[in-house]
């Protein structure tokens, strides 16, 4: 910040840090509602149309869903989610995600890390480093395709299974 006094630079920095603190507080408040989204058997799902898949040839996932698994004890986690996806070629993969209150999750069997953020009534799920799930074989790493981020919508429980 050439040409500005030390006091002016200090005030500008303090304002920036205060604003960052406010936004950090909003993220924390938002994160506190993550696990509660899955109460009472809630389901979040996305099914892609044939037209969407034709317009996105690099995308492999045709359907994906997440729901809480009431049979799993979270232990050190806020919630354990059961999830599955179907690739456009019909192969099906299912696993578990062990999630903290901030929406960061590790998947079963060192299958990778994912992160949820709240988007109004929806959830945005993004792959952090890789996502490989075991089925009859191992899924492709979704991080290596056009499947790195999913916007999931509330859905009837019948869509999560």
C-alpha positions in Angstrom: 0.0 0.0 0.0 2.5 2.6 -1.1 1.6 6.2 -0.4 -0.6 5.3 2.6 0.4 6.1 6.1 1.1 3.3 8.6 -2.1 4.2 10.5 -4.3 4.1 7.4 -2.8 0.7 6.5 -3.4 -0.6 10.0 -7.0 0.6 9.9 -7.6 -1.0 6.5 -6.1 -4.3 7.8 -8.2 -4.2 11.0 -11.4 -3.6 8.9 -10.5 -6.5 6.6 -9.9 -8.8 9.6 -13.1 -7.8 11.3 -15.0 -8.5 8.1 -13.3 -11.9 7.8 -14.3 -12.6 11.4 -17.9 -11.9 10.6 -17.9 -14.2 7.6 -16.2 -16.9 9.6 -19.0 -16.6 12.1 -21.5 -17.1 9.4 -19.8 -20.2 8.1 -19.8 -21.6 11.6 -23.5 -20.9 12.1 -24.2 -22.5 8.7 -22.0 -25.5 9.5 -24.0 -26.1 12.8 -27.0 -27.0 10.7 -25.3 -29.6 8.5 -26.0 -32.8 10.6 -29.5 -31.6 11.5 -30.4 -31.6 7.8 -30.4 -35.4 7.9 -32.8 -35.7 10.8 -35.9 -37.8 10.4 -34.5 -39.8 7.5 -33.9 -36.9 5.2 -32.6 -37.8 1.7 -30.5 -35.6 -0.6 -30.3 -36.7 -4.2 -29.5 -35.8 -7.8 -30.6 -37.6 -10.9 -29.2 -36.3 -14.2 -31.3 -36.4 -17.3 -30.2 -37.9 -20.6 -30.0 -34.4 -22.0 -27.8 -33.2 -19.2 -25.4 -36.2 -19.6 -25.3 -35.6 -23.3 -24.3 -32.0 -22.8 -21.6 -33.1 -20.2 -19.8 -36.0 -21.8 -17.0 -35.9 -19.1 -19.5 -36.6 -16.3 -19.8 -40.2 -15.3 -22.3 -40.0 -12.5 -26.0 -40.4 -13.5 -27.4 -40.5 -10.0 -26.1 -39.8 -6.5 -27.7 -39.7 -3.1 -26.9 -39.3 0.6 -28.9 -40.1 3.8 -28.1 -40.7 7.4 -27.6 -44.3 8.4 -29.4 -44.8 11.7 -27.6 -48.1 12.3 -24.2 -46.5 12.5 -23.0 -44.9 15.7 -21.2 -41.6 14.9 -18.6 -42.0 17.8 -16.3 -39.0 17.1 -18.4 -37.7 14.2 -21.5 -35.6 14.0 -23.2 -38.0 11.6 -22.5 -41.0 9.5 -24.0 -40.9 6.0 -24.8 -43.7 3.7 -24.4 -42.7 0.1 -24.4 -44.3 -3.4 -24.0 -43.3 -7.0 -24.7 -45.0 -10.3 -22.5 -44.3 -13.3 -23.9 -43.7 -16.7 -22.9 -47.3 -17.7 -25.1 -48.6 -14.9 -22.4 -49.6 -12.4 -23.5 -49.0 -8.8 -21.3 -48.0 -5.8 -22.3 -47.6 -2.2 -20.3 -46.5 0.9 -20.4 -44.5 4.1 -19.1 -41.0 4.9 -18.1 -40.1 8.4 -18.8 -36.4 8.8 -17.9 -33.7 11.3 -20.3 -30.8 12.1 -18.5 -28.5 9.6 -19.5 -30.8 6.7 -16.1 -32.3 6.2 -16.2 -36.1 5.7 -13.9 -39.0 5.2 -15.3 -42.0 3.3 -15.2 -45.6 4.2 -12.0 -47.6 3.5 -9.9 -44.5 2.7 -12.0 -43.8 -0.3 -11.3 -40.1 -0.2 -12.6 -36.9 1.4 -15.7 -34.9 0.6 -17.1 -31.7 1.9 -20.7 -30.4 2.2 -21.8 -26.8 2.3 -25.3 -25.5 2.7 -27.0 -23.8 -0.2 -30.4 -22.7 1.0 -32.4 -25.9 1.3 -29.9 -27.8 -0.9 -26.5 -29.2 -0.2 -23.3 -28.7 -2.3 -21.0 -31.8 -2.1 -17.5 -31.4 -3.4 -14.7 -33.9 -3.6 -11.6 -32.7 -1.7 -8.9 -34.9 -3.0 -10.3 -38.1 -4.6 -13.4 -40.3 -4.3 -13.0 -44.1 -5.1 -15.7 -46.4 -3.8 -15.8 -50.2 -3.7 -18.6 -52.1 -5.5 -18.2 -55.2 -7.5 -15.0 -53.5 -8.5 -13.6 -50.1 -7.6 -15.2 -47.0 -9.0 -13.2 -44.7 -11.1 -11.8 -41.7 -9.2 -14.5 -39.1 -9.6 -12.0 -36.4 -9.0 -10.5 -37.3 -12.4 -13.7 -36.6 -14.3 -16.4 -34.0 -14.5 -17.9 -35.2 -11.2 -16.1 -33.1 -8.7 -19.1 -31.1 -7.4 -22.8 -32.0 -7.0 -25.7 -29.9 -6.0 -28.0 -32.2 -4.1 -31.7 -31.5 -3.5 -34.1 -32.7 -0.7 -35.8 -35.8 -2.0 -38.3 -38.5 -0.8 -36.6 -41.2 1.2 -37.4 -43.7 -1.5 -34.8 -42.0 -3.7 -32.1 -42.9 -1.2 -31.9 -46.6 -1.5 
